[in-house]
Structure formats: structure tokens, C-alpha cells
Amino acid sequence: MVPRAALEAWGSWRGIRTSGLERYLDLIGSRLAEYRPRTEVEADPEWKQVIPYLVLRDGGRIFLMRRTRAGADARLHDRYSIGVGGHVHPADRGLAGGLHREWGEELDATFRPEPTLLGILNDDSQPVGEVHVGVVFQADAAGRPVRVRETDKLSGEFVDPTDVRTVYDRLEGWSQLVFDVLAIGEPAEPVPAR
């Protein structure tokens, strides 16, 4: 996690930053970043927990997942997501390790993704986003099959962007922000937070 004040030294924003990313990545890897138990910081907006967040594509299609009612967090029931991600643990040894661990826990595939950086995501408009910042990556399955592991909690498949648009209002907030960037075809700068 990183101190909010350090993250916002270049301004606060809502959306995905796609330029000037080196300074954010340097901050995440700096001595200011630290690991703390989630119970200590899950409700502390002075800190931003860093979440690697991977969008998987297959050419023009996007891997769309739907959460079932079997999950523990009722706020996520029947919600859709286009990203796989989660908290980075000390044993992960950084963002890449966290991203690959989450990939292995969430998805079943015969390959490891080769992610490329898309941007840094921030959204303080809701309580969960107030304490998290996303490092958004994308990767291409290149025709290789992918399935969700925990089929009691998730379903997922590659769909056309028009299919994602039909469930847009039921996408999780981060997925909406990422989809907005992907649907345009080229990243757009975020709006300043107010």
C-alpha cells in the first residue's frame, strides 16, 4: 500500500491515468510503500492498497465474468467484472507476482498471461475505491481457452464488447472505468476528482 498523500502528489483523479505512469510505479516500489494487514487499512482512506488488475482479451473479445450469489460479499452478487485482481502479498514480491498468483487462483488456463500496462486506476467515489488503487494490465489469450476456477462463485466467457455494453450498468465500478477506456479504442485521460 502507499500513502494517499504521496499518490495524489501529482493531483487527485477519478478514472485511469495512462501517461506519467513511471512516477506511480516508482512510488509503488519505493520505501514509502509497505505491507500491512488488511484489517488495519481496509477502512483507512489515508492509505491506498495496491491491486494489480488484469483484463483478458482474445483479439477483440473481452473475458466477462459474472459473480453468483455464492460469494461472501453480498454487494458483489450478480455483478459483472472484466478484471481479475486482488491484494498483493509480501510473498508475491511485487505487482507481477501478485498478478500471476491471482491469475492462478481465479482462472484455469494452460498459459500464463504476458501483460502490458494499461494505466493506473483511481476511484474515490465509493468506499471500496477510497482505500484501493489499481494497476491495470491487459493480456491476449490468442485463441487459447480460459475458464473460471470457482464455478460456484463465478461464470465467465469471452464476449464481444457489445455484450459487455448490455450489462454495463451491472459492471463493478472499476470494470466500468476500464471498459470506457477499452471501448474508445485508445486511452483517454481521467477527469480531476472534485
URFEN-V405648 format. One line per field, one symbol per residue. ss: DSSP state (H for helix, E for strand, L for the rest). A space follows every 50 residues. Layout:
ss=???
//
This chain:
ss=LEEHHHHHHHLLEEEEELLLHHHHHHHHLLLLLLLLLHHHHLLLLLEEEE EEEEEEEELLEEEEEEELLLLLLHHHLLLEELLEEEELLHHHLLHHHHHH HHHHHHEEELLLLLLEEEEEEELLLLHHHHLEEEEEEEEELLLLLEEELL LLLEEEEEELHHHHHHLHHHELHHHHHHHHHHHHLLLLLLEELL
//
